[in-house]
């Protein structure tokens, strides 16, 4: 049986899963920074971690209905 695509529970399940993967990737990127002696590579990995953190925050806002767009 196919899931109801608009089910709040289904959406929450998937957003929670994606946020966990974001956390894993952010941690991996930050751990790898110490493996380089190249300042540009360090900056790239830190920037990537920050951008993904921003995406995770957008998912948080969606789940918490903090933004007007998520409440309509």
C-alpha positions as CSV (number, residue, x, y, z in Angstrom):
1,X,0.0,0.0,0.0
2,X,1.3,3.4,-1.0
3,X,1.8,6.1,1.7
4,X,-0.4,9.1,1.7
5,X,2.0,11.6,0.2
6,X,0.5,14.5,2.2
7,X,0.5,12.8,5.6
8,X,2.0,15.1,8.3
9,X,3.5,12.0,9.9
10,X,5.1,10.9,6.6
11,X,6.6,14.3,6.0
12,X,7.9,14.5,9.5
13,X,9.5,11.1,9.2
14,X,11.3,12.1,6.0
15,X,12.4,15.5,7.3
16,X,13.7,13.9,10.5
17,X,15.7,11.4,8.5
18,X,17.2,14.1,6.2
19,X,18.2,16.2,9.2
20,X,20.0,13.2,10.7
21,X,21.9,12.8,7.4
22,X,22.7,16.5,7.4
23,X,24.2,16.2,11.0
24,X,26.3,13.2,9.9
25,X,27.7,15.1,6.9
26,X,28.3,18.3,8.9
27,X,30.2,16.3,11.5
28,X,32.2,14.5,8.8
29,X,33.1,17.7,7.1
30,X,34.3,19.4,10.3
31,X,36.3,16.3,11.4
32,X,38.0,16.3,8.0
33,X,39.2,19.9,8.3
34,X,41.9,18.9,10.7
35,X,43.3,16.4,8.1
36,X,44.3,19.2,5.7
37,X,47.2,21.7,5.7
38,X,45.6,23.6,2.8
39,X,43.8,26.7,4.1
40,X,41.6,26.8,1.0
41,X,40.4,23.2,1.5
42,X,39.8,23.9,5.2
43,X,37.7,26.9,4.2
44,X,35.8,24.9,1.6
45,X,34.9,22.2,4.1
46,X,33.9,24.7,6.8
47,X,31.8,26.6,4.3
48,X,30.1,23.4,3.2
49,X,29.3,22.5,6.8
50,X,27.8,25.9,7.4
51,X,25.7,25.8,4.2
52,X,24.4,22.3,5.1
53,X,23.7,23.7,8.6
54,X,21.5,26.3,7.0
55,X,19.6,23.7,5.1
56,X,19.1,21.8,8.4
57,X,17.7,24.9,10.0
58,X,15.3,25.4,7.1
59,X,14.0,21.8,7.8
60,X,13.7,22.7,11.5
61,X,11.7,25.8,10.6
62,X,9.4,23.7,8.4
63,X,8.8,21.2,11.1
64,X,8.2,23.9,13.7
65,X,6.1,26.0,11.2
66,X,8.1,29.0,12.2
67,X,8.0,30.7,8.8
68,X,4.8,32.1,7.4
69,X,5.2,30.0,4.2
70,X,5.1,26.8,6.2
71,X,1.9,27.7,8.0
72,X,-0.3,28.2,5.0
